[in-house]
């Protein structure tokens, strides 16, 4: 919890388009509120995609947590900074920063992401990817890690969240490769559409699937 004007714990959620990034952010917020006793604030820093702010607002309403937004066509880094300042004022102990989905080869958007990370210095940067994509996911996380490191002045992807993990059966090789190229652990896996469909990855089950 926050005391005085201490900065909240800032989690920045990144990834390509259409992987369930905002929903995964909402699941993390649910987990922190329900199991961690936290008081999270959602920061609508996807100022690029039409409908993104409203989508996050629906999640905030369902979860009964506050949201900070400035609308569209704003500098995402400035929105994140203002959200953190609002969280300090309102005594939110966690800020979850939603960012625009972007393809890993979109240089301007990757630079914008690096700027957000560099200027706001999140405590945890989480890459959200689909468990289904196989080796493409390895390329994605590698390029996001490189962009955050290059444009964000030596920040890095700190953790990985894999969506649709309930649909991949025993195909876990890509998950292992993603952790290998980034040295980032798998924070959670998504196993459905509900907010509580978020699980820790079972190391034992991964090892068993590799030897089947």
MOCORPE-V304378 format. One record per pair of residues at least 12 apart in sequence whose ideal C-beta (glycine too) atoms are under 8 Angstrom apart, sorted by the first residue. I is the first residue (numbers start at 1). GAP is how many residues later the second one is. If there is no record, write none. Layout:
# MOCORPE-V304378
i=[I;I]
gap=[GAP;GAP]
This chain:
# MOCORPE-V304378
i=[1;1;1;2;2;2;2;2;5;6;7;7;8;8;8;8;8;8;8;8;9;9;9;9;9;10;10;10;10;10;10;10;10;10;10;11;11;11;11;11;11;11;11;11;11;12;12;12;12;12;12;12;12;12;12;13;13;13;13;13;13;13;13;13;14;14;14;14;14;14;14;14;14;15;15;15;15;15;15;16;16;16;16;16;16;17;17;17;17;18;19;19;19;19;19;20;20;20;20;20;21;21;21;21;22;22;22;22;22;22;23;23;23;23;24;24;24;24;24;24;25;25;25;25;25;25;26;26;26;26;26;26;27;27;27;27;27;27;28;28;28;28;28;29;29;29;29;29;29;30;30;30;30;31;31;32;33;33;34;38;38;39;39;39;39;39;40;40;40;40;40;40;41;41;41;41;41;41;41;41;41;41;41;41;42;42;42;42;42;42;42;42;42;43;43;43;43;43;43;43;43;43;43;43;44;44;44;44;44;44;44;44;45;45;45;45;45;45;45;45;45;45;46;46;46;46;46;47;47;47;47;47;47;47;47;47;48;48;48;48;49;49;50;52;52;53;53;53;56;56;57;62;63;66;66;68;68;68;68;70;76;76;76;76;77;77;77;77;77;80;80;80;80;80;81;81;83;83;84;97;97;97;99;99;100;104;104;104;104;104;105;110;110;110;110;111;111;113;113;113;113;113;114;114;114;114;114;114;114;115;115;116;117;117;117;117;118;118;118;118;121;122;124;124;125;125;125;125;125;125;126;126;126;126;126;126;127;127;127;127;127;127;127;127;127;127;128;128;128;128;129;129;129;129;129;129;130;130;130;131;131;131;131;131;131;131;131;131;131;132;132;132;133;134;134;134;135;135;137;137;138;138;138;138;141;141;141;141;141;141;142;142;144;145;145;145;145;156;156;157;157;158;159;159;159;159;160;160;160;160;160;160;160;160;161;161;161;161;161;162;162;162;162;162;162;162;163;163;164;165;165;165;165;165;166;166;166;166;169;170;170;171;172;172;172;173;175;175;176;186;188;188;189]
gap=[38;90;92;85;86;89;90;91;83;82;77;81;33;76;79;80;84;85;86;87;84;85;86;114;115;70;74;84;85;87;110;111;112;113;114;17;83;84;85;86;111;112;113;114;115;68;85;87;104;105;108;110;112;113;114;12;15;83;84;85;86;113;115;148;85;99;111;112;113;114;130;134;143;86;112;113;114;125;129;85;86;87;88;113;124;32;84;85;86;83;82;109;110;111;144;108;110;143;144;170;77;78;80;107;24;30;33;34;37;76;36;140;167;170;104;137;139;164;166;174;17;31;34;71;73;103;16;30;33;36;37;169;161;163;168;169;170;171;68;98;133;160;170;13;30;34;36;65;67;33;165;166;168;157;167;62;30;32;162;55;56;26;52;53;54;55;25;52;53;54;55;56;24;25;26;27;42;45;46;49;51;53;54;55;14;17;18;23;24;25;26;54;56;24;25;26;36;37;40;41;52;53;54;55;12;13;23;24;25;26;35;54;31;32;34;35;38;52;53;54;55;71;30;52;53;54;55;23;24;25;26;27;28;29;32;53;24;28;52;61;51;52;22;46;48;16;18;19;13;42;12;133;132;24;26;14;15;18;19;12;23;24;36;40;35;38;39;42;43;15;17;36;39;40;38;39;12;14;36;19;23;25;14;17;12;35;36;39;40;43;38;33;34;37;41;36;40;31;34;35;38;39;33;34;36;37;38;39;41;36;37;36;31;34;35;38;33;34;35;37;34;33;34;35;23;30;31;32;33;34;31;32;33;34;35;61;13;14;17;18;30;32;33;34;55;57;32;33;34;35;12;31;32;33;34;49;32;33;34;31;32;33;34;36;37;40;43;44;58;32;35;36;41;37;39;40;39;42;37;41;36;39;40;43;16;19;37;40;41;43;39;40;13;12;36;37;39;26;28;25;27;26;25;26;27;28;15;18;19;22;24;25;26;27;25;26;27;28;29;13;16;24;26;27;28;39;26;27;26;24;25;26;34;36;24;25;26;31;40;39;42;38;34;37;38;37;26;31;30;15;12;13;12]
